[in-house]
């Protein structure tokens, strides 16, 4: 008799059930008991890749098992390391309460952290004046400066291997893809540091105590700092001039455009971010076309 009774043999199988409270409730209860934590009402949280629930005053993230074909064990190990690293370096982040692997029908890795009461930055920023946005940008830069520092290789990902996310750029034309690989090969990226890797509005919470909290470190990686900055400028800030000023100061728009370009071209989410926030793949025949569009968005 299992607590989790669904059949998981593919990523599609996982996608059908990973947000279901009814499916996961017995497993959630067992994990909370294992960690000697109170089992309370379960709520859904913002969906992502793994099963994430609020359980009373805690957040329980259950990682996809290996049987789905895209097991998240490396994400589990990454997030445990990254949460500890970020807090040690002055980032306000949820406290890691517990972690482990629960063996049921499948082996489910999990982490338990404190639930942060507050509002997502995406919602809060709508209420901010220009001056408040500048201050928010400065505070977020303070947090990233604390964690964007050298660290050990904690997950074995070589983000500067041009082939690492090559498949994600297949929707772009041949010339663009060739120039991308040449750019990565020749650009002086500098040293690799710890980066959150997925820093955007839903992963930044303005807590009730008035502080910004950074959550969800499953995509953390060692990378040049432009990897962090590009996602912040393009997807998090949507090129908002006040937020950009707070975070980057009076940086010249040409310099900022190059930071965004260099980071996007190596980013795990780079191709998606381009199409969500900058333009469709068919609009960019060359790297220069993308650079020009980015600069236009910054200037405007």
ChimeraX commands (.cxc) that place a marker at each C-alpha (Angstrom):
marker #1 position 0.00,0.00,0.00 radius 0.5
marker #1 position 1.54,3.28,-1.12 radius 0.5
marker #1 position 0.86,6.86,-0.07 radius 0.5
marker #1 position 1.40,8.07,-3.64 radius 0.5
marker #1 position -0.66,5.94,-6.02 radius 0.5
marker #1 position -0.23,7.60,-9.42 radius 0.5
marker #1 position 1.85,5.99,-12.16 radius 0.5
marker #1 position 4.83,8.12,-13.21 radius 0.5
marker #1 position 6.59,6.92,-16.34 radius 0.5
marker #1 position 7.08,10.17,-18.23 radius 0.5
marker #1 position 7.31,13.92,-17.81 radius 0.5
marker #1 position 3.72,14.18,-19.05 radius 0.5
marker #1 position 2.57,11.86,-16.24 radius 0.5
marker #1 position 4.24,14.14,-13.67 radius 0.5
marker #1 position 2.75,17.24,-15.29 radius 0.5
marker #1 position -0.76,15.90,-14.85 radius 0.5
marker #1 position -0.49,15.45,-11.08 radius 0.5
marker #1 position 2.25,17.64,-9.62 radius 0.5
marker #1 position -0.17,20.40,-8.56 radius 0.5
marker #1 position -2.80,18.09,-7.09 radius 0.5
marker #1 position -3.31,18.45,-3.36 radius 0.5
marker #1 position -5.54,15.37,-3.31 radius 0.5
marker #1 position -2.84,13.20,-4.90 radius 0.5
marker #1 position -0.03,14.41,-2.65 radius 0.5
marker #1 position -1.80,14.90,0.68 radius 0.5
marker #1 position -0.92,11.45,2.17 radius 0.5
marker #1 position 2.73,11.84,1.11 radius 0.5
marker #1 position 2.85,15.40,2.46 radius 0.5
marker #1 position 1.52,14.21,5.81 radius 0.5
marker #1 position 4.13,11.45,6.03 radius 0.5
marker #1 position 7.01,13.80,5.19 radius 0.5
marker #1 position 5.88,16.34,7.77 radius 0.5
marker #1 position 5.68,13.57,10.37 radius 0.5
marker #1 position 9.16,12.38,9.35 radius 0.5
marker #1 position 10.50,15.90,9.93 radius 0.5
marker #1 position 8.56,16.18,13.23 radius 0.5
marker #1 position 6.66,19.20,11.93 radius 0.5
marker #1 position 2.99,20.09,12.38 radius 0.5
marker #1 position 0.74,18.84,9.57 radius 0.5
marker #1 position -1.71,21.61,8.73 radius 0.5
marker #1 position -3.95,22.63,5.86 radius 0.5
marker #1 position -2.30,22.33,2.43 radius 0.5
marker #1 position -2.35,25.14,-0.13 radius 0.5
marker #1 position -1.06,25.30,-3.69 radius 0.5
marker #1 position 1.75,27.75,-4.38 radius 0.5
marker #1 position 2.91,29.20,-7.70 radius 0.5
marker #1 position 3.42,26.19,-10.00 radius 0.5
marker #1 position 6.84,25.48,-11.44 radius 0.5
marker #1 position 8.55,22.19,-12.22 radius 0.5
marker #1 position 8.19,20.40,-8.90 radius 0.5
marker #1 position 5.31,19.88,-6.49 radius 0.5
marker #1 position 5.27,22.87,-4.13 radius 0.5
marker #1 position 2.76,23.28,-1.31 radius 0.5
marker #1 position 2.24,25.49,1.68 radius 0.5
marker #1 position 1.63,23.40,4.79 radius 0.5
marker #1 position 0.73,25.71,7.64 radius 0.5
marker #1 position 3.77,27.91,8.23 radius 0.5
marker #1 position 6.05,25.83,5.99 radius 0.5
marker #1 position 6.72,25.30,2.30 radius 0.5
marker #1 position 7.25,21.72,1.16 radius 0.5
marker #1 position 8.82,21.15,-2.24 radius 0.5
marker #1 position 8.70,17.58,-3.55 radius 0.5
marker #1 position 11.02,16.99,-6.49 radius 0.5
marker #1 position 10.04,14.96,-9.53 radius 0.5
marker #1 position 11.25,11.34,-9.29 radius 0.5
marker #1 position 13.76,9.80,-11.69 radius 0.5
marker #1 position 11.03,7.70,-13.34 radius 0.5
marker #1 position 9.55,10.76,-15.05 radius 0.5
marker #1 position 12.58,10.88,-17.34 radius 0.5
marker #1 position 13.75,14.26,-16.07 radius 0.5
marker #1 position 14.48,13.51,-12.47 radius 0.5
marker #1 position 15.27,16.53,-10.37 radius 0.5
marker #1 position 17.85,15.04,-8.00 radius 0.5
marker #1 position 20.49,17.54,-9.13 radius 0.5
marker #1 position 17.97,20.34,-8.57 radius 0.5
marker #1 position 17.40,19.01,-5.05 radius 0.5
marker #1 position 21.11,18.96,-4.26 radius 0.5
marker #1 position 21.53,22.39,-5.86 radius 0.5
marker #1 position 18.75,23.96,-3.84 radius 0.5
marker #1 position 19.95,22.58,-0.52 radius 0.5
marker #1 position 23.45,23.93,-1.17 radius 0.5
marker #1 position 22.22,27.22,-2.60 radius 0.5
marker #1 position 19.83,28.06,0.23 radius 0.5
marker #1 position 22.57,27.57,2.78 radius 0.5
marker #1 position 25.11,29.50,0.70 radius 0.5
marker #1 position 22.79,32.46,0.11 radius 0.5
marker #1 position 21.87,32.83,3.78 radius 0.5
marker #1 position 25.53,32.58,4.79 radius 0.5
marker #1 position 26.23,35.50,2.45 radius 0.5
marker #1 position 23.61,37.86,3.79 radius 0.5
marker #1 position 20.65,37.12,1.53 radius 0.5
marker #1 position 17.24,37.20,3.18 radius 0.5
marker #1 position 15.84,33.82,2.16 radius 0.5
marker #1 position 13.54,31.24,3.74 radius 0.5
marker #1 position 15.13,29.14,6.49 radius 0.5
marker #1 position 15.85,25.57,5.42 radius 0.5
marker #1 position 13.97,23.49,8.00 radius 0.5
marker #1 position 14.55,20.00,6.65 radius 0.5
marker #1 position 15.47,17.94,3.60 radius 0.5
marker #1 position 15.74,14.33,2.59 radius 0.5
marker #1 position 14.34,11.53,0.46 radius 0.5
marker #1 position 11.11,9.69,1.22 radius 0.5
marker #1 position 10.82,6.20,-0.25 radius 0.5
marker #1 position 7.30,5.29,-1.29 radius 0.5
marker #1 position 6.14,4.04,-4.69 radius 0.5
marker #1 position 8.99,6.23,-5.93 radius 0.5
marker #1 position 11.84,7.97,-4.15 radius 0.5
marker #1 position 10.81,11.59,-3.59 radius 0.5
marker #1 position 13.50,14.08,-2.62 radius 0.5
marker #1 position 12.12,17.05,-0.72 radius 0.5
marker #1 position 12.99,20.21,1.13 radius 0.5
marker #1 position 11.02,22.01,3.82 radius 0.5
marker #1 position 11.50,25.73,4.41 radius 0.5
marker #1 position 9.71,28.50,6.26 radius 0.5
marker #1 position 6.81,30.16,4.45 radius 0.5
marker #1 position 7.45,33.87,3.91 radius 0.5
marker #1 position 4.37,36.04,4.47 radius 0.5
marker #1 position 4.28,38.81,1.93 radius 0.5
marker #1 position 3.56,39.81,-1.66 radius 0.5
marker #1 position 5.33,38.88,-4.87 radius 0.5
marker #1 position 7.43,41.69,-6.31 radius 0.5
marker #1 position 5.39,41.48,-9.53 radius 0.5
marker #1 position 2.33,42.66,-7.59 radius 0.5
marker #1 position 4.06,45.08,-5.24 radius 0.5
marker #1 position 5.92,47.00,-7.95 radius 0.5
marker #1 position 2.62,48.16,-9.46 radius 0.5
marker #1 position 2.08,50.30,-6.35 radius 0.5
marker #1 position 5.57,51.84,-6.32 radius 0.5
marker #1 position 6.49,55.37,-7.29 radius 0.5
marker #1 position 9.58,56.04,-9.39 radius 0.5
marker #1 position 11.61,56.81,-6.28 radius 0.5
marker #1 position 10.46,53.66,-4.53 radius 0.5
marker #1 position 11.46,51.60,-7.58 radius 0.5
marker #1 position 14.95,53.12,-7.49 radius 0.5
marker #1 position 15.29,52.15,-3.82 radius 0.5
marker #1 position 13.96,48.66,-4.54 radius 0.5
marker #1 position 16.54,48.28,-7.30 radius 0.5
marker #1 position 19.32,49.32,-4.92 radius 0.5
marker #1 position 18.22,46.84,-2.27 radius 0.5
marker #1 position 18.05,44.02,-4.79 radius 0.5
marker #1 position 21.54,44.91,-5.99 radius 0.5
marker #1 position 22.76,44.76,-2.39 radius 0.5
marker #1 position 21.34,41.27,-2.06 radius 0.5
marker #1 position 22.81,40.03,-5.33 radius 0.5
marker #1 position 26.20,41.57,-4.54 radius 0.5
marker #1 position 26.22,39.50,-1.37 radius 0.5
marker #1 position 25.64,36.19,-3.13 radius 0.5
marker #1 position 27.33,36.80,-6.51 radius 0.5
marker #1 position 30.71,35.74,-5.14 radius 0.5
marker #1 position 33.08,32.85,-5.99 radius 0.5
marker #1 position 32.07,29.42,-4.72 radius 0.5
marker #1 position 32.87,25.74,-5.17 radius 0.5
marker #1 position 31.52,23.86,-8.17 radius 0.5
marker #1 position 28.37,22.51,-6.55 radius 0.5
marker #1 position 26.51,20.92,-9.48 radius 0.5
marker #1 position 29.02,20.31,-12.27 radius 0.5
marker #1 position 27.32,22.54,-14.85 radius 0.5
marker #1 position 29.64,24.36,-17.27 radius 0.5
marker #1 position 27.48,27.30,-18.25 radius 0.5
marker #1 position 30.12,28.56,-20.73 radius 0.5
marker #1 position 29.92,25.39,-22.79 radius 0.5
marker #1 position 28.15,26.78,-25.85 radius 0.5
marker #1 position 26.39,23.46,-26.34 radius 0.5
marker #1 position 24.85,23.41,-22.85 radius 0.5
marker #1 position 21.66,25.19,-23.93 radius 0.5
marker #1 position 22.24,24.88,-27.69 radius 0.5
marker #1 position 18.99,23.01,-28.28 radius 0.5
marker #1 position 16.96,25.84,-26.77 radius 0.5
marker #1 position 18.15,28.18,-29.53 radius 0.5
marker #1 position 17.15,25.85,-32.38 radius 0.5
marker #1 position 14.16,28.06,-33.16 radius 0.5
marker #1 position 16.59,30.82,-34.21 radius 0.5
marker #1 position 18.13,30.97,-37.68 radius 0.5
marker #1 position 21.39,29.27,-38.59 radius 0.5
marker #1 position 23.42,32.49,-38.79 radius 0.5
marker #1 position 22.23,33.60,-35.34 radius 0.5
marker #1 position 23.09,30.22,-33.83 radius 0.5
marker #1 position 26.57,30.23,-35.39 radius 0.5
marker #1 position 27.25,33.78,-34.16 radius 0.5
marker #1 position 26.02,32.85,-30.70 radius 0.5
marker #1 position 28.56,30.05,-30.39 radius 0.5
marker #1 position 31.36,32.28,-31.71 radius 0.5
marker #1 position 30.38,35.06,-29.27 radius 0.5
marker #1 position 30.53,32.68,-26.30 radius 0.5
marker #1 position 33.88,31.33,-27.47 radius 0.5
marker #1 position 35.53,34.75,-27.82 radius 0.5
marker #1 position 33.82,37.03,-25.26 radius 0.5
marker #1 position 35.73,37.74,-22.04 radius 0.5
marker #1 position 33.17,36.58,-19.51 radius 0.5
marker #1 position 35.34,36.83,-16.41 radius 0.5
marker #1 position 35.25,34.61,-13.35 radius 0.5
marker #1 position 32.33,32.43,-12.37 radius 0.5
marker #1 position 30.40,33.27,-9.22 radius 0.5
marker #1 position 27.33,31.95,-7.44 radius 0.5
marker #1 position 24.13,33.13,-9.15 radius 0.5
marker #1 position 20.50,32.52,-8.27 radius 0.5
marker #1 position 19.81,31.85,-11.94 radius 0.5
marker #1 position 16.05,32.47,-11.91 radius 0.5
marker #1 position 15.74,35.87,-10.29 radius 0.5
marker #1 position 12.48,37.41,-11.45 radius 0.5
marker #1 position 9.31,38.85,-9.94 radius 0.5
marker #1 position 7.71,35.65,-8.64 radius 0.5
marker #1 position 10.92,34.61,-6.88 radius 0.5
marker #1 position 11.24,37.86,-4.96 radius 0.5
marker #1 position 8.86,38.45,-2.05 radius 0.5
marker #1 position 8.36,41.70,-0.16 radius 0.5
marker #1 position 7.82,40.34,3.33 radius 0.5
marker #1 position 5.49,41.79,5.92 radius 0.5
marker #1 position 8.61,42.92,7.76 radius 0.5
marker #1 position 9.47,45.20,4.81 radius 0.5
marker #1 position 12.45,43.15,3.64 radius 0.5
marker #1 position 12.94,41.50,0.27 radius 0.5
marker #1 position 13.19,37.71,0.35 radius 0.5
marker #1 position 14.66,35.64,-2.45 radius 0.5
marker #1 position 13.12,32.19,-2.91 radius 0.5
marker #1 position 13.49,29.11,-5.16 radius 0.5
marker #1 position 17.19,28.42,-5.65 radius 0.5
marker #1 position 16.79,25.26,-7.77 radius 0.5
marker #1 position 18.37,26.98,-10.82 radius 0.5
marker #1 position 21.44,28.30,-8.99 radius 0.5
marker #1 position 24.72,27.75,-10.83 radius 0.5
marker #1 position 28.28,29.00,-11.10 radius 0.5
marker #1 position 28.32,31.55,-13.92 radius 0.5
marker #1 position 29.64,34.98,-14.91 radius 0.5
marker #1 position 27.69,37.69,-13.11 radius 0.5
marker #1 position 26.09,38.83,-16.39 radius 0.5
marker #1 position 24.05,35.60,-16.19 radius 0.5
marker #1 position 22.26,37.07,-13.16 radius 0.5
marker #1 position 22.17,40.66,-14.36 radius 0.5
marker #1 position 20.69,39.86,-17.78 radius 0.5
marker #1 position 17.65,38.08,-16.34 radius 0.5
marker #1 position 17.17,40.83,-13.76 radius 0.5
marker #1 position 17.20,43.61,-16.37 radius 0.5
marker #1 position 15.19,41.89,-19.07 radius 0.5
marker #1 position 12.68,39.59,-17.40 radius 0.5
marker #1 position 12.52,40.81,-13.79 radius 0.5
marker #1 position 12.60,44.57,-14.40 radius 0.5
marker #1 position 11.19,44.54,-17.96 radius 0.5
marker #1 position 13.66,47.37,-18.71 radius 0.5
marker #1 position 11.90,49.71,-16.24 radius 0.5
marker #1 position 14.12,52.79,-16.12 radius 0.5
marker #1 position 13.72,53.37,-12.37 radius 0.5
marker #1 position 14.47,49.80,-11.38 radius 0.5
marker #1 position 17.42,49.75,-13.80 radius 0.5
marker #1 position 18.79,52.96,-12.30 radius 0.5
marker #1 position 18.56,51.60,-8.78 radius 0.5
marker #1 position 20.24,48.31,-9.67 radius 0.5
marker #1 position 22.83,49.44,-12.24 radius 0.5
marker #1 position 23.30,53.11,-11.32 radius 0.5
marker #1 position 24.20,55.41,-14.21 radius 0.5
marker #1 position 25.60,52.63,-16.39 radius 0.5
marker #1 position 25.79,53.59,-20.06 radius 0.5
marker #1 position 23.03,51.98,-22.14 radius 0.5
marker #1 position 25.57,50.44,-24.53 radius 0.5
marker #1 position 27.33,48.74,-21.58 radius 0.5
marker #1 position 24.04,47.55,-20.12 radius 0.5
marker #1 position 22.93,46.21,-23.51 radius 0.5
marker #1 position 26.15,44.19,-23.77 radius 0.5
marker #1 position 25.63,42.80,-20.26 radius 0.5
marker #1 position 22.12,41.73,-21.22 radius 0.5
marker #1 position 23.27,40.23,-24.53 radius 0.5
marker #1 position 26.20,38.31,-23.05 radius 0.5
marker #1 position 24.07,36.92,-20.23 radius 0.5
marker #1 position 21.09,35.92,-22.35 radius 0.5
marker #1 position 23.20,34.03,-24.87 radius 0.5
marker #1 position 24.45,31.62,-22.18 radius 0.5
marker #1 position 21.36,31.55,-19.96 radius 0.5
marker #1 position 19.39,28.37,-19.42 radius 0.5
marker #1 position 16.23,30.43,-20.07 radius 0.5
marker #1 position 17.82,32.79,-22.60 radius 0.5
marker #1 position 15.89,31.74,-25.69 radius 0.5
marker #1 position 12.56,31.89,-23.83 radius 0.5
marker #1 position 13.36,35.28,-22.30 radius 0.5
marker #1 position 14.18,36.72,-25.72 radius 0.5
marker #1 position 10.82,35.67,-27.12 radius 0.5
marker #1 position 8.85,36.72,-24.03 radius 0.5
marker #1 position 10.44,40.11,-23.44 radius 0.5
marker #1 position 12.39,41.24,-26.52 radius 0.5
marker #1 position 11.03,39.84,-29.78 radius 0.5
marker #1 position 10.31,36.72,-31.80 radius 0.5
marker #1 position 13.19,34.52,-32.94 radius 0.5
marker #1 position 12.58,35.24,-36.63 radius 0.5
marker #1 position 13.17,38.96,-36.01 radius 0.5
marker #1 position 16.84,38.39,-35.18 radius 0.5
marker #1 position 18.97,37.22,-38.06 radius 0.5
marker #1 position 22.19,38.14,-36.25 radius 0.5
marker #1 position 23.50,38.79,-32.75 radius 0.5
marker #1 position 23.76,42.43,-33.76 radius 0.5
marker #1 position 20.02,42.57,-34.40 radius 0.5
marker #1 position 19.38,41.37,-30.85 radius 0.5
marker #1 position 21.88,43.82,-29.36 radius 0.5
marker #1 position 20.21,46.70,-31.23 radius 0.5
marker #1 position 16.71,45.75,-30.00 radius 0.5
marker #1 position 17.93,45.44,-26.40 radius 0.5
marker #1 position 19.51,48.90,-26.55 radius 0.5
marker #1 position 16.31,50.36,-27.97 radius 0.5
marker #1 position 14.30,48.90,-25.10 radius 0.5
marker #1 position 16.77,50.28,-22.54 radius 0.5
marker #1 position 16.80,53.75,-24.12 radius 0.5
marker #1 position 13.03,53.91,-24.42 radius 0.5
marker link #1:1,2 radius 0.2
marker link #1:2,3 radius 0.2
marker link #1:3,4 radius 0.2
marker link #1:4,5 radius 0.2
marker link #1:5,6 radius 0.2
marker link #1:6,7 radius 0.2
marker link #1:7,8 radius 0.2
marker link #1:8,9 radius 0.2
marker link #1:9,10 radius 0.2
marker link #1:10,11 radius 0.2
marker link #1:11,12 radius 0.2
marker link #1:12,13 radius 0.2
marker link #1:13,14 radius 0.2
marker link #1:14,15 radius 0.2
marker link #1:15,16 radius 0.2
marker link #1:16,17 radius 0.2
marker link #1:17,18 radius 0.2
marker link #1:18,19 radius 0.2
marker link #1:19,20 radius 0.2
marker link #1:20,21 radius 0.2
marker link #1:21,22 radius 0.2
marker link #1:22,23 radius 0.2
marker link #1:23,24 radius 0.2
marker link #1:24,25 radius 0.2
marker link #1:25,26 radius 0.2
marker link #1:26,27 radius 0.2
marker link #1:27,28 radius 0.2
marker link #1:28,29 radius 0.2
marker link #1:29,30 radius 0.2
marker link #1:30,31 radius 0.2
marker link #1:31,32 radius 0.2
marker link #1:32,33 radius 0.2
marker link #1:33,34 radius 0.2
marker link #1:34,35 radius 0.2
marker link #1:35,36 radius 0.2
marker link #1:36,37 radius 0.2
marker link #1:37,38 radius 0.2
marker link #1:38,39 radius 0.2
marker link #1:39,40 radius 0.2
marker link #1:40,41 radius 0.2
marker link #1:41,42 radius 0.2
marker link #1:42,43 radius 0.2
marker link #1:43,44 radius 0.2
marker link #1:44,45 radius 0.2
marker link #1:45,46 radius 0.2
marker link #1:46,47 radius 0.2
marker link #1:47,48 radius 0.2
marker link #1:48,49 radius 0.2
marker link #1:49,50 radius 0.2
marker link #1:50,51 radius 0.2
marker link #1:51,52 radius 0.2
marker link #1:52,53 radius 0.2
marker link #1:53,54 radius 0.2
marker link #1:54,55 radius 0.2
marker link #1:55,56 radius 0.2
marker link #1:56,57 radius 0.2
marker link #1:57,58 radius 0.2
marker link #1:58,59 radius 0.2
marker link #1:59,60 radius 0.2
marker link #1:60,61 radius 0.2
marker link #1:61,62 radius 0.2
marker link #1:62,63 radius 0.2
marker link #1:63,64 radius 0.2
marker link #1:64,65 radius 0.2
marker link #1:65,66 radius 0.2
marker link #1:66,67 radius 0.2
marker link #1:67,68 radius 0.2
marker link #1:68,69 radius 0.2
marker link #1:69,70 radius 0.2
marker link #1:70,71 radius 0.2
marker link #1:71,72 radius 0.2
marker link #1:72,73 radius 0.2
marker link #1:73,74 radius 0.2
marker link #1:74,75 radius 0.2
marker link #1:75,76 radius 0.2
marker link #1:76,77 radius 0.2
marker link #1:77,78 radius 0.2
marker link #1:78,79 radius 0.2
marker link #1:79,80 radius 0.2
marker link #1:80,81 radius 0.2
marker link #1:81,82 radius 0.2
marker link #1:82,83 radius 0.2
marker link #1:83,84 radius 0.2
marker link #1:84,85 radius 0.2
marker link #1:85,86 radius 0.2
marker link #1:86,87 radius 0.2
marker link #1:87,88 radius 0.2
marker link #1:88,89 radius 0.2
marker link #1:89,90 radius 0.2
marker link #1:90,91 radius 0.2
marker link #1:91,92 radius 0.2
marker link #1:92,93 radius 0.2
marker link #1:93,94 radius 0.2
marker link #1:94,95 radius 0.2
marker link #1:95,96 radius 0.2
marker link #1:96,97 radius 0.2
marker link #1:97,98 radius 0.2
marker link #1:98,99 radius 0.2
marker link #1:99,100 radius 0.2
marker link #1:100,101 radius 0.2
marker link #1:101,102 radius 0.2
marker link #1:102,103 radius 0.2
marker link #1:103,104 radius 0.2
marker link #1:104,105 radius 0.2
marker link #1:105,106 radius 0.2
marker link #1:106,107 radius 0.2
marker link #1:107,108 radius 0.2
marker link #1:108,109 radius 0.2
marker link #1:109,110 radius 0.2
marker link #1:110,111 radius 0.2
marker link #1:111,112 radius 0.2
marker link #1:112,113 radius 0.2
marker link #1:113,114 radius 0.2
marker link #1:114,115 radius 0.2
marker link #1:115,116 radius 0.2
marker link #1:116,117 radius 0.2
marker link #1:117,118 radius 0.2
marker link #1:118,119 radius 0.2
marker link #1:119,120 radius 0.2
marker link #1:120,121 radius 0.2
marker link #1:121,122 radius 0.2
marker link #1:122,123 radius 0.2
marker link #1:123,124 radius 0.2
marker link #1:124,125 radius 0.2
marker link #1:125,126 radius 0.2
marker link #1:126,127 radius 0.2
marker link #1:127,128 radius 0.2
marker link #1:128,129 radius 0.2
marker link #1:129,130 radius 0.2
marker link #1:130,131 radius 0.2
marker link #1:131,132 radius 0.2
marker link #1:132,133 radius 0.2
marker link #1:133,134 radius 0.2
marker link #1:134,135 radius 0.2
marker link #1:135,136 radius 0.2
marker link #1:136,137 radius 0.2
marker link #1:137,138 radius 0.2
marker link #1:138,139 radius 0.2
marker link #1:139,140 radius 0.2
marker link #1:140,141 radius 0.2
marker link #1:141,142 radius 0.2
marker link #1:142,143 radius 0.2
marker link #1:143,144 radius 0.2
marker link #1:144,145 radius 0.2
marker link #1:145,146 radius 0.2
marker link #1:146,147 radius 0.2
marker link #1:147,148 radius 0.2
marker link #1:148,149 radius 0.2
marker link #1:149,150 radius 0.2
marker link #1:150,151 radius 0.2
marker link #1:151,152 radius 0.2
marker link #1:152,153 radius 0.2
marker link #1:153,154 radius 0.2
marker link #1:154,155 radius 0.2
marker link #1:155,156 radius 0.2
marker link #1:156,157 radius 0.2
marker link #1:157,158 radius 0.2
marker link #1:158,159 radius 0.2
marker link #1:159,160 radius 0.2
marker link #1:160,161 radius 0.2
marker link #1:161,162 radius 0.2
marker link #1:162,163 radius 0.2
marker link #1:163,164 radius 0.2
marker link #1:164,165 radius 0.2
marker link #1:165,166 radius 0.2
marker link #1:166,167 radius 0.2
marker link #1:167,168 radius 0.2
marker link #1:168,169 radius 0.2
marker link #1:169,170 radius 0.2
marker link #1:170,171 radius 0.2
marker link #1:171,172 radius 0.2
marker link #1:172,173 radius 0.2
marker link #1:173,174 radius 0.2
marker link #1:174,175 radius 0.2
marker link #1:175,176 radius 0.2
marker link #1:176,177 radius 0.2
marker link #1:177,178 radius 0.2
marker link #1:178,179 radius 0.2
marker link #1:179,180 radius 0.2
marker link #1:180,181 radius 0.2
marker link #1:181,182 radius 0.2
marker link #1:182,183 radius 0.2
marker link #1:183,184 radius 0.2
marker link #1:184,185 radius 0.2
marker link #1:185,186 radius 0.2
marker link #1:186,187 radius 0.2
marker link #1:187,188 radius 0.2
marker link #1:188,189 radius 0.2
marker link #1:189,190 radius 0.2
marker link #1:190,191 radius 0.2
marker link #1:191,192 radius 0.2
marker link #1:192,193 radius 0.2
marker link #1:193,194 radius 0.2
marker link #1:194,195 radius 0.2
marker link #1:195,196 radius 0.2
marker link #1:196,197 radius 0.2
marker link #1:197,198 radius 0.2
marker link #1:198,199 radius 0.2
marker link #1:199,200 radius 0.2
marker link #1:200,201 radius 0.2
marker link #1:201,202 radius 0.2
marker link #1:202,203 radius 0.2
marker link #1:203,204 radius 0.2
marker link #1:204,205 radius 0.2
marker link #1:205,206 radius 0.2
marker link #1:206,207 radius 0.2
marker link #1:207,208 radius 0.2
marker link #1:208,209 radius 0.2
marker link #1:209,210 radius 0.2
marker link #1:210,211 radius 0.2
marker link #1:211,212 radius 0.2
marker link #1:212,213 radius 0.2
marker link #1:213,214 radius 0.2
marker link #1:214,215 radius 0.2
marker link #1:215,216 radius 0.2
marker link #1:216,217 radius 0.2
marker link #1:217,218 radius 0.2
marker link #1:218,219 radius 0.2
marker link #1:219,220 radius 0.2
marker link #1:220,221 radius 0.2
marker link #1:221,222 radius 0.2
marker link #1:222,223 radius 0.2
marker link #1:223,224 radius 0.2
marker link #1:224,225 radius 0.2
marker link #1:225,226 radius 0.2
marker link #1:226,227 radius 0.2
marker link #1:227,228 radius 0.2
marker link #1:228,229 radius 0.2
marker link #1:229,230 radius 0.2
marker link #1:230,231 radius 0.2
marker link #1:231,232 radius 0.2
marker link #1:232,233 radius 0.2
marker link #1:233,234 radius 0.2
marker link #1:234,235 radius 0.2
marker link #1:235,236 radius 0.2
marker link #1:236,237 radius 0.2
marker link #1:237,238 radius 0.2
marker link #1:238,239 radius 0.2
marker link #1:239,240 radius 0.2
marker link #1:240,241 radius 0.2
marker link #1:241,242 radius 0.2
marker link #1:242,243 radius 0.2
marker link #1:243,244 radius 0.2
marker link #1:244,245 radius 0.2
marker link #1:245,246 radius 0.2
marker link #1:246,247 radius 0.2
marker link #1:247,248 radius 0.2
marker link #1:248,249 radius 0.2
marker link #1:249,250 radius 0.2
marker link #1:250,251 radius 0.2
marker link #1:251,252 radius 0.2
marker link #1:252,253 radius 0.2
marker link #1:253,254 radius 0.2
marker link #1:254,255 radius 0.2
marker link #1:255,256 radius 0.2
marker link #1:256,257 radius 0.2
marker link #1:257,258 radius 0.2
marker link #1:258,259 radius 0.2
marker link #1:259,260 radius 0.2
marker link #1:260,261 radius 0.2
marker link #1:261,262 radius 0.2
marker link #1:262,263 radius 0.2
marker link #1:263,264 radius 0.2
marker link #1:264,265 radius 0.2
marker link #1:265,266 radius 0.2
marker link #1:266,267 radius 0.2
marker link #1:267,268 radius 0.2
marker link #1:268,269 radius 0.2
marker link #1:269,270 radius 0.2
marker link #1:270,271 radius 0.2
marker link #1:271,272 radius 0.2
marker link #1:272,273 radius 0.2
marker link #1:273,274 radius 0.2
marker link #1:274,275 radius 0.2
marker link #1:275,276 radius 0.2
marker link #1:276,277 radius 0.2
marker link #1:277,278 radius 0.2
marker link #1:278,279 radius 0.2
marker link #1:279,280 radius 0.2
marker link #1:280,281 radius 0.2
marker link #1:281,282 radius 0.2
marker link #1:282,283 radius 0.2
marker link #1:283,284 radius 0.2
marker link #1:284,285 radius 0.2
marker link #1:285,286 radius 0.2
marker link #1:286,287 radius 0.2
marker link #1:287,288 radius 0.2
marker link #1:288,289 radius 0.2
marker link #1:289,290 radius 0.2
marker link #1:290,291 radius 0.2
marker link #1:291,292 radius 0.2
marker link #1:292,293 radius 0.2
marker link #1:293,294 radius 0.2
marker link #1:294,295 radius 0.2
marker link #1:295,296 radius 0.2
marker link #1:296,297 radius 0.2
marker link #1:297,298 radius 0.2
marker link #1:298,299 radius 0.2
marker link #1:299,300 radius 0.2
view
